[in-house]
Every structure is written in structure tokens, then in C-alpha cells.
Amino acid sequence: MIEQEEEYWGKFAPTYDNDQEYIVGNAILQAITTKLHEECDLGEVIEFGCGAGYFTKVIARKARHVIATDLSDQMLEVARVQLQKFQNITIQKANCEDTYFPSGRFDSVFMANLIHVVENPMNVFQESHQILRHGGLLLVVDFTGYGMNWFEKMKLGIRYLKKWGMPSRYVRHNLSPDELVSFVENIDFKVEEVRLLGDKTKALYLRGRKA
């Protein structure tokens, strides 16, 4: 299954950021970026599912060091090029469900647009909890159809199919704030903030702390 996911996303690596902007629109990407700019002192960060590094650039400006990880070698190759000017970013292949990093290694875990496409979100949050220090920060951003009207959902779905084809059978199209909170609280995180960003296209933004 991991190999299938790596192959699926890897083939989109050269045009991933442009495809993403086409599918969800620039407005929601800017809303997420603006919200991320409010973060500060993220310390030693690990990013899961960095893709081509779109949000890694923002996080790196708020962190001492970022280890940007992804399953796809092709994505990481593109990320290395796009992030080469950042001296505080290390690019590394890793499985977000089992990273092999020691317990308490990181100050912050960041993931963008990952939870709605992974088969087992609880495994991702369990791994996040394991490698975070006590009181460490969990930052989750995730696109969602929750709160979107029917017409906008249809248009987004058509754009997705045009660029990336049929999604995996377990994709969560309409992840709600309550569902996301339930995921992280079940792994002993304390939620500090959860909100729905965007106008036509929506994204969830959650901040949590390792209890």
C-alpha cells in the first residue's frame, strides 16, 4: 500500500504545486499561508508529507530547523530544488506512520493536506505524539469539503479528476472540525485551536499540544 501511494503521488511531482493551485485555488493557499505566518518559535520541526515544499518555506521561517519528509523520492527531488536556498531545511524520505526517530526528538510536528489522504490517520497522530517532546506542538492543515456548497464541491471534484484522476477509496472528502479534534484527542493531544479557513474552498487548521 505504501508503494502504491508513493507511485501515485510521485508521478505528479514535477507539476504538483501548480496542479494544487489549479484544483483548490490560490485564495485558500494564501489563507493557509497567512495563518501559518502567525506561528512563531517552532524550534526543531518535522514535516510529514512535504510534497514539493510549498508550505515548508513558510514553516522554515518560523523554525530553528525543519526536517521535511515525504514518501515519494520524486517529490523530494523537486523539494530539494525548490528549497535549496534554505539553510535550515533537511530533506529526508520517511514514512509518517513509522519514522524511526527517537521519542521526544522534536518541538513541533507539521503536516499539510495529509490526513484526508492517508488510510490510517490514528497511526500518523500516534507517531507524532511519540516523537514530540512533552508540550510539543502539533500543527495540522487539511483541505476539506466540509462547509463548501454543492456547486463548489462539484467544480473542485472535476478539477481534481482532470489533474490527478480518481482518488484513493479511503480519501476523506468532508473531514469536519469535530472529527479532526476527535482523532488528535484520542492520542492524548490537547487541542488549543481548530478553525475552518477559506471562502469557496475550505481547509481545517488545528493546533494541539502533547499532553
C-alpha positions in Angstrom: 0.0 0.0 0.0 2.8 2.4 0.8 4.5 1.7 -2.5 1.2 2.4 -4.3 0.9 5.8 -2.6 4.4 6.6 -3.4 3.9 5.8 -7.1 0.6 7.6 -7.3 1.9 10.9 -5.9 5.3 10.7 -7.3 4.1 10.9 -10.9 2.7 14.4 -10.2 5.8 15.8 -8.6 7.1 18.0 -11.4 3.8 20.0 -11.6 2.4 19.3 -8.1 2.3 22.9 -6.7 0.7 24.2 -9.9 -1.8 21.4 -10.0 -2.7 22.0 -6.4 -3.3 25.7 -7.0 -5.4 24.9 -10.0 -7.5 22.4 -8.0 -8.1 24.3 -4.8 -7.4 27.9 -5.9 -4.9 30.5 -4.8 -7.2 32.1 -2.2 -7.2 29.1 0.2 -3.5 28.6 -0.2 -2.9 32.2 0.8 -5.3 31.9 3.7 -3.3 28.9 5.0 0.0 30.8 4.4 -1.3 33.8 6.3 -2.4 31.7 9.2 1.0 29.9 9.3 2.8 33.2 9.5 1.1 33.7 12.9 3.1 30.8 14.3 6.5 31.5 16.0 9.4 29.8 17.7 8.6 26.3 16.3 12.0 25.1 17.2 13.1 21.7 15.8 10.3 20.7 13.3 9.5 17.6 11.4 7.1 18.0 8.5 5.1 15.0 7.2 4.1 14.9 3.6 6.1 17.9 2.5 5.4 17.3 -1.2 7.2 19.8 -3.3 7.8 22.1 -0.3 5.0 24.7 -0.8 4.4 25.2 2.9 7.8 24.1 4.0 9.1 27.6 3.0 6.7 29.2 5.4 7.4 26.9 8.3 11.2 27.2 7.9 11.0 31.0 8.6 9.4 30.2 11.9 11.7 27.3 12.9 15.3 26.7 14.0 15.4 23.6 11.8 13.0 21.6 9.6 13.3 18.0 8.6 10.9 17.9 5.6 9.8 14.3 4.8 7.8 12.5 2.2 7.3 9.0 0.9 8.0 9.9 -2.7 11.5 10.2 -4.0 10.2 12.2 -6.9 8.5 14.7 -4.6 11.7 15.0 -2.6 13.8 15.7 -5.7 11.5 18.6 -6.6 11.6 19.8 -3.0 15.4 19.8 -2.9 15.4 22.2 -5.9 12.6 24.5 -4.6 14.1 24.7 -1.0 17.8 24.8 -1.8 18.1 28.4 -0.6 17.0 27.5 2.9 20.0 26.5 5.1 17.8 25.3 7.9 15.9 22.6 5.9 16.9 19.0 5.6 15.1 16.8 3.0 14.6 13.2 4.1 12.5 10.2 3.0 10.3 8.9 5.8 7.0 7.1 6.4 4.8 9.3 8.6 3.4 6.3 10.4 6.8 4.9 11.4 9.7 7.4 11.2 12.2 5.7 13.4 13.0 9.0 15.1 13.6 8.7 18.9 10.9 9.7 21.4 10.8 13.3 22.3 13.0 14.3 19.3 11.0 17.3 18.0 9.5 20.5 19.3 6.8 20.6 16.5 5.2 18.3 14.0 3.6 19.9 10.9 1.5 18.2 8.3 -0.4 19.9 5.4 -3.1 18.1 3.3 -2.1 14.7 4.5 -4.7 13.4 6.9 -7.5 13.3 4.4 -5.5 11.1 2.1 -3.8 8.6 4.5 -5.5 5.3 5.2 -4.8 5.3 9.0 -4.8 8.9 10.5 -4.5 7.5 14.0 -1.2 5.9 13.2 0.1 9.3 12.0 -1.0 11.0 15.1 0.4 8.3 17.3 3.8 8.6 15.6 3.6 12.4 16.0 2.9 12.0 19.7 5.8 9.6 20.1 8.4 11.8 18.6 7.3 15.1 20.1 8.7 16.4 23.4 6.4 16.9 26.3 4.3 20.0 25.5 5.4 19.8 21.8 3.2 21.4 19.1 1.1 19.6 16.6 0.1 21.7 13.5 -2.4 20.2 11.1 -3.7 21.8 7.9 -6.1 19.8 5.7 -8.3 20.6 2.8 -11.9 19.6 3.3 -15.3 19.7 1.5 -16.9 20.4 4.9 -18.7 23.8 4.8 -18.5 24.0 1.0 -21.6 24.4 -1.1 -22.6 21.6 -3.5 -21.7 23.6 -6.7 -18.2 24.4 -5.4 -17.6 20.8 -4.4 -18.6 19.6 -7.9 -16.2 22.1 -9.6 -13.4 21.1 -7.3 -14.0 17.4 -7.9 -13.9 17.9 -11.7 -10.6 19.9 -11.4 -9.2 17.1 -9.2 -10.2 14.4 -11.7 -8.7 16.4 -14.6 -5.3 16.7 -12.9 -4.9 13.7 -10.6 -7.6 11.2 -11.6 -9.6 9.0 -9.2 -8.6 9.5 -5.6 -7.9 6.5 -3.2 -11.0 4.8 -1.9 -10.3 5.9 1.7 -9.9 9.6 1.0 -11.9 11.7 3.5 -13.7 14.3 1.4 -15.6 16.1 4.1 -13.5 15.9 7.3 -15.1 18.1 9.9 -13.5 20.1 12.8 -15.1 17.7 15.3 -13.7 14.6 13.5 -10.2 16.1 13.4 -10.4 17.0 17.1 -11.5 13.5 17.9 -8.6 12.0 16.1 -6.0 14.0 18.0 -7.6 13.9 21.4 -7.8 10.1 21.2 -4.0 10.2 21.0 -3.7 12.4 24.1 -3.2 15.7 22.5 -4.8 18.8 24.0 -6.4 20.9 21.2 -5.7 24.6 21.5 -7.4 25.8 18.4 -9.3 24.4 15.4 -10.9 26.5 12.7 -12.2 26.3 9.2 -10.4 28.6 6.8 -11.4 29.8 3.3 -14.4 31.0 1.4 -15.2 28.9 -1.6 -12.6 26.2 -0.9 -12.1 25.2 2.7 -9.2 23.9 4.9 -9.0 22.9 8.5 -6.4 24.4 10.8 -5.6 22.7 14.1 -3.1 23.4 16.8 -2.6 20.8 19.6 -0.1 20.1 22.4 1.3 16.8 23.6 -0.3 16.4 27.0 
